[in-house]
């Protein structure tokens, strides 16, 4: 993941790029394309939308909103434990996002604290 500047729309974005050592095998590109199409179909407040997908200079990429915050993993490393109410809220928000994906037949294969972002002061998932 990289922080980038969208010159056309004048905003910060996050760019998910495939590792150079994985590109351009057809299987990896197909999986990346399926992931982008799946995420593009999801509409949920706790799921980031996809702004764009493409390739350039030998790199496949996906552009999404930049989350200003931290991962749940870094939060837990820093705080060691969360208050019960906050832990329950974060779990409920993450579960609601997964439920929305599951209703459309999608399965997130890598659910872990490092992949759950907490945004802003309210630390919304």
Residue, then its C-alpha position, 0 to 999 in steps of 0.5 A: x500500500x502506498x499513499x499517493x496524490x490524485x492530481x486530477x481530483x486533488x485528493x490523497x488516495x491509497x494505492x494497492x500495488x502488486x509486488x513486482x515479483x508476483x507480476x505478471x503471472x496470469x493467475x495473480x492478475x486474475x485474482x487481483x482483477x476479481x478482488x477489484x470487481x468484488x470490492x467495486x460491487x460492495x456498498x457498505x460504510x465499513x468497506x472502502x470503495x475502489x476508485x480505479x484499477x489498472x496497470x502501468x509501468x509493469x505494475x498492477x494497482x488498485x486506487x482507494x480512499x486513504x484512511x487517516x488512522x491506524x490498523x487495529x493491530x498497531x492500536x493493540x500493540x500500542x494500547x495492549x487492550x481495548x475497553x470492552x465497549x470499544x472492542x465490541x463496537x469495532x467487532x460489530x462494525x467489522x462483522x457488519x462489513x463481512x456480512x455485507x460481503x457474504x450476502x453478495x457471495x464474497x469471502x475475505x480470506x485475510x481477516x486480521x487486525x492488520x487489515x482492519x483500519x480505524x479511521x479518525x478520532x472515533x476510530x470507525x472501522 
